[in-house]
Amino acid sequence: MLKKLISASLIFMAILFCFVACDDSSSSKKPSFDAKSTPLTLENYGDTDMTVTVSITGFSLEEVKLKYSIDNEDAIEITETDSLIIVGAGKKISFYGDRTKNSSASTKYFTIDCSTDCYIYGNVMSLITSTDFATNKSLEGHDYAFLNLFLDNYNIKNHESKKLVLPATKLSALCYSQMFYGCVGLTKAPELPATNLSFFCYKGMFSNCTGLVSAPSLPANELFAGCYQNMFTGCSALTEAPELPARRLAIHCYASMFQGCTNLASVTCHATTTDTEATKSWLQYVSPDGTFTKAQDASFWETGENGIPTAWTIKTM
């Protein structure tokens, strides 16, 4: 009897071991997508070829050292200031660069456009440095870094699970200016973790992104001249502004920021002091009804498009 019990126990343990070993689902799981370690990528999810146009203005080829890779193959150097790259159906193109630091004395930028709908994801810092972009969080010395990068690119879309990341916490002058201007296919903006801003750094970044339904948090407490100017102008799908934590406003910092956001009906602003024309036309052509939440000791607000819309409800935080 004892032998039978031992044998039965051994058989049970063997079956249990096999079940656990064979059902080790962790070994078969796909690794999660790491956006920070993925270079800036456009993925052609259609069934036809996609033409990607790269146009370089002001920069010399040596200053940007742009390269691209199709489906993770060997990187190919871009050797023309205007280049056409064919990306086959179901394939993806990733971009790399090694940017020379530049002064704001002259405007330099390059644009990336695509002929058909495509997903956009990965780390935009791969355009600044091709090797350590996963850990690079500074745009210091890179004025105009991503100026006009996807200007009027109607075809870029958000991927449902693969994020586009802009991880820089220290910005430079006009670094994100008009980066996604007119990108009507975007519905969600990437996170913007920067707390160290610069002049006009976000100017017009999402202007006329009419499909944008949510805005990113804006955590910076110290503002610079024009830093958010025209940032969301014409974003008619936005209903709520990101909370605005800065207590002191700089000249033109919020000028036209939400102008033409016809469905915008909620703004929370912590400002207690303001500078010249900081909020000029910032709530022009927004929803006629809404709620404005202001700091308790903020006494400078006027009524109208330069301040609090006339018919909005005013709350104190």
FENWO-V770178 format. One record per residue. N is the residue number from 1. RES is the residue in one small letter. D_CENTER is the distance of its C-alpha to the mean C-alpha in Angstrom with 2 decimals. Layout:
n->N res->RES d_center->D_CENTER
n->N res->RES d_center->D_CENTER
This chain:
n->1 res->m d_center->70.89
n->2 res->l d_center->68.99
n->3 res->k d_center->68.25
n->4 res->k d_center->66.86
n->5 res->l d_center->64.56
n->6 res->i d_center->63.29
n->7 res->s d_center->62.76
n->8 res->a d_center->60.90
n->9 res->s d_center->58.66
n->10 res->l d_center->57.91
n->11 res->i d_center->57.11
n->12 res->f d_center->54.79
n->13 res->m d_center->52.95
n->14 res->a d_center->52.63
n->15 res->i d_center->51.20
n->16 res->l d_center->48.77
n->17 res->f d_center->47.65
n->18 res->c d_center->47.18
n->19 res->f d_center->45.20
n->20 res->v d_center->42.79
n->21 res->a d_center->42.48
n->22 res->c d_center->42.07
n->23 res->d d_center->39.57
n->24 res->d d_center->37.24
n->25 res->s d_center->34.10
n->26 res->s d_center->31.95
n->27 res->s d_center->33.00
n->28 res->s d_center->31.97
n->29 res->k d_center->28.52
n->30 res->k d_center->25.64
n->31 res->p d_center->23.47
n->32 res->s d_center->20.19
n->33 res->f d_center->17.05
n->34 res->d d_center->15.68
n->35 res->a d_center->12.07
n->36 res->k d_center->12.51
n->37 res->s d_center->15.69
n->38 res->t d_center->14.59
n->39 res->p d_center->13.95
n->40 res->l d_center->11.40
n->41 res->t d_center->13.21
n->42 res->l d_center->14.16
n->43 res->e d_center->16.74
n->44 res->n d_center->19.50
n->45 res->y d_center->20.62
n->46 res->g d_center->23.25
n->47 res->d d_center->26.90
n->48 res->t d_center->27.08
n->49 res->d d_center->26.02
n->50 res->m d_center->22.77
n->51 res->t d_center->22.89
n->52 res->v d_center->19.97
n->53 res->t d_center->20.53
n->54 res->v d_center->19.49
n->55 res->s d_center->20.75
n->56 res->i d_center->21.13
n->57 res->t d_center->22.22
n->58 res->g d_center->23.89
n->59 res->f d_center->23.13
n->60 res->s d_center->25.92
n->61 res->l d_center->25.32
n->62 res->e d_center->26.42
n->63 res->e d_center->23.80
n->64 res->v d_center->20.83
n->65 res->k d_center->22.74
n->66 res->l d_center->20.46
n->67 res->k d_center->21.35
n->68 res->y d_center->20.46
n->69 res->s d_center->21.76
n->70 res->i d_center->22.72
n->71 res->d d_center->22.84
n->72 res->n d_center->22.93
n->73 res->e d_center->25.99
n->74 res->d d_center->26.89
n->75 res->a d_center->24.44
n->76 res->i d_center->25.67
n->77 res->e d_center->25.48
n->78 res->i d_center->24.42
n->79 res->t d_center->27.55
n->80 res->e d_center->27.18
n->81 res->t d_center->25.15
n->82 res->d d_center->24.82
n->83 res->s d_center->24.52
n->84 res->l d_center->24.67
n->85 res->i d_center->23.82
n->86 res->i d_center->25.07
n->87 res->v d_center->23.26
n->88 res->g d_center->25.65
n->89 res->a d_center->25.28
n->90 res->g d_center->23.70
n->91 res->k d_center->22.53
n->92 res->k d_center->19.26
n->93 res->i d_center->18.41
n->94 res->s d_center->16.64
n->95 res->f d_center->16.15
n->96 res->y d_center->17.40
n->97 res->g d_center->18.35
n->98 res->d d_center->20.32
n->99 res->r d_center->19.56
n->100 res->t d_center->22.40
n->101 res->k d_center->21.71
n->102 res->n d_center->22.42
n->103 res->s d_center->23.59
n->104 res->s d_center->22.29
n->105 res->a d_center->25.71
n->106 res->s d_center->24.59
n->107 res->t d_center->21.54
n->108 res->k d_center->20.23
n->109 res->y d_center->17.42
n->110 res->f d_center->17.07
n->111 res->t d_center->15.65
n->112 res->i d_center->15.10
n->113 res->d d_center->16.48
n->114 res->c d_center->17.93
n->115 res->s d_center->21.01
n->116 res->t d_center->20.46
n->117 res->d d_center->18.01
n->118 res->c d_center->15.95
n->119 res->y d_center->13.38
n->120 res->i d_center->10.26
n->121 res->y d_center->9.51
n->122 res->g d_center->10.23
n->123 res->n d_center->9.54
n->124 res->v d_center->8.66
n->125 res->m d_center->11.39
n->126 res->s d_center->13.93
n->127 res->l d_center->14.17
n->128 res->i d_center->15.48
n->129 res->t d_center->17.87
n->130 res->s d_center->19.03
n->131 res->t d_center->20.75
n->132 res->d d_center->19.33
n->133 res->f d_center->15.58
n->134 res->a d_center->15.48
n->135 res->t d_center->16.80
n->136 res->n d_center->15.63
n->137 res->k d_center->13.84
n->138 res->s d_center->15.12
n->139 res->l d_center->14.51
n->140 res->e d_center->17.95
n->141 res->g d_center->19.99
n->142 res->h d_center->17.27
n->143 res->d d_center->17.33
n->144 res->y d_center->15.48
n->145 res->a d_center->13.57
n->146 res->f d_center->10.98
n->147 res->l d_center->12.91
n->148 res->n d_center->13.21
n->149 res->l d_center->11.63
n->150 res->f d_center->11.28
n->151 res->l d_center->13.51
n->152 res->d d_center->15.25
n->153 res->n d_center->14.30
n->154 res->y d_center->15.57
n->155 res->n d_center->15.64
n->156 res->i d_center->12.27
n->157 res->k d_center->11.95
n->158 res->n d_center->10.34
n->159 res->h d_center->12.69
n->160 res->e d_center->14.64
n->161 res->s d_center->14.63
n->162 res->k d_center->12.55
n->163 res->k d_center->8.99
n->164 res->l d_center->6.15
n->165 res->v d_center->5.85
n->166 res->l d_center->5.42
n->167 res->p d_center->8.82
n->168 res->a d_center->10.55
n->169 res->t d_center->12.72
n->170 res->k d_center->14.71
n->171 res->l d_center->13.50
n->172 res->s d_center->15.67
n->173 res->a d_center->16.81
n->174 res->l d_center->14.64
n->175 res->c d_center->12.21
n->176 res->y d_center->9.15
n->177 res->s d_center->11.79
n->178 res->q d_center->11.65
n->179 res->m d_center->8.89
n->180 res->f d_center->8.47
n->181 res->y d_center->11.87
n->182 res->g d_center->13.88
n->183 res->c d_center->11.72
n->184 res->v d_center->13.93
n->185 res->g d_center->13.35
n->186 res->l d_center->9.98
n->187 res->t d_center->11.15
n->188 res->k d_center->8.42
n->189 res->a d_center->5.06
n->190 res->p d_center->3.10
n->191 res->e d_center->5.64
n->192 res->l d_center->6.49
n->193 res->p d_center->9.91
n->194 res->a d_center->11.39
n->195 res->t d_center->14.91
n->196 res->n d_center->16.34
n->197 res->l d_center->15.25
n->198 res->s d_center->16.98
n->199 res->f d_center->18.30
n->200 res->f d_center->16.15
n->201 res->c d_center->13.02
n->202 res->y d_center->10.76
n->203 res->k d_center->13.49
n->204 res->g d_center->12.86
n->205 res->m d_center->9.11
n->206 res->f d_center->9.25
n->207 res->s d_center->13.03
n->208 res->n d_center->14.93
n->209 res->c d_center->12.33
n->210 res->t d_center->15.39
n->211 res->g d_center->14.31
n->212 res->l d_center->11.60
n->213 res->v d_center->13.61
n->214 res->s d_center->11.65
n->215 res->a d_center->9.77
n->216 res->p d_center->8.19
n->217 res->s d_center->10.96
n->218 res->l d_center->11.84
n->219 res->p d_center->14.31
n->220 res->a d_center->15.74
n->221 res->n d_center->19.45
n->222 res->e d_center->20.33
n->223 res->l d_center->19.17
n->224 res->f d_center->19.87
n->225 res->a d_center->21.13
n->226 res->g d_center->18.77
n->227 res->c d_center->15.70
n->228 res->y d_center->14.23
n->229 res->q d_center->16.52
n->230 res->n d_center->15.80
n->231 res->m d_center->12.19
n->232 res->f d_center->12.83
n->233 res->t d_center->16.08
n->234 res->g d_center->17.31
n->235 res->c d_center->14.94
n->236 res->s d_center->18.16
n->237 res->a d_center->17.08
n->238 res->l d_center->15.81
n->239 res->t d_center->18.71
n->240 res->e d_center->17.67
n->241 res->a d_center->15.99
n->242 res->p d_center->14.25
n->243 res->e d_center->17.08
n->244 res->l d_center->17.77
n->245 res->p d_center->19.57
n->246 res->a d_center->20.67
n->247 res->r d_center->24.44
n->248 res->r d_center->25.07
n->249 res->l d_center->23.45
n->250 res->a d_center->23.34
n->251 res->i d_center->24.46
n->252 res->h d_center->22.23
n->253 res->c d_center->19.36
n->254 res->y d_center->18.79
n->255 res->a d_center->20.67
n->256 res->s d_center->19.88
n->257 res->m d_center->16.65
n->258 res->f d_center->17.47
n->259 res->q d_center->20.13
n->260 res->g d_center->20.83
n->261 res->c d_center->18.97
n->262 res->t d_center->22.25
n->263 res->n d_center->21.68
n->264 res->l d_center->20.30
n->265 res->a d_center->23.03
n->266 res->s d_center->21.93
n->267 res->v d_center->21.01
n->268 res->t d_center->21.68
n->269 res->c d_center->22.11
n->270 res->h d_center->23.80
n->271 res->a d_center->24.91
n->272 res->t d_center->28.59
n->273 res->t d_center->28.96
n->274 res->t d_center->27.55
n->275 res->d d_center->27.86
n->276 res->t d_center->28.85
n->277 res->e d_center->26.94
n->278 res->a d_center->23.97
n->279 res->t d_center->23.50
n->280 res->k d_center->25.10
n->281 res->s d_center->24.49
n->282 res->w d_center->21.49
n->283 res->l d_center->22.86
n->284 res->q d_center->24.68
n->285 res->y d_center->24.95
n->286 res->v d_center->23.38
n->287 res->s d_center->25.30
n->288 res->p d_center->28.92
n->289 res->d d_center->29.06
n->290 res->g d_center->26.78
n->291 res->t d_center->26.78
n->292 res->f d_center->26.02
n->293 res->t d_center->26.21
n->294 res->k d_center->27.18
n->295 res->a d_center->28.49
n->296 res->q d_center->32.22
n->297 res->d d_center->33.17
n->298 res->a d_center->31.10
n->299 res->s d_center->33.87
n->300 res->f d_center->32.33
n->301 res->w d_center->30.67
n->302 res->e d_center->32.25
n->303 res->t d_center->32.31
n->304 res->g d_center->30.62
n->305 res->e d_center->27.49
n->306 res->n d_center->27.19
n->307 res->g d_center->27.51
n->308 res->i d_center->28.01
n->309 res->p d_center->28.64
n->310 res->t d_center->32.37
n->311 res->a d_center->32.70
n->312 res->w d_center->30.04
n->313 res->t d_center->31.28
n->314 res->i d_center->30.89
n->315 res->k d_center->30.59
n->316 res->t d_center->30.96
n->317 res->m d_center->29.14
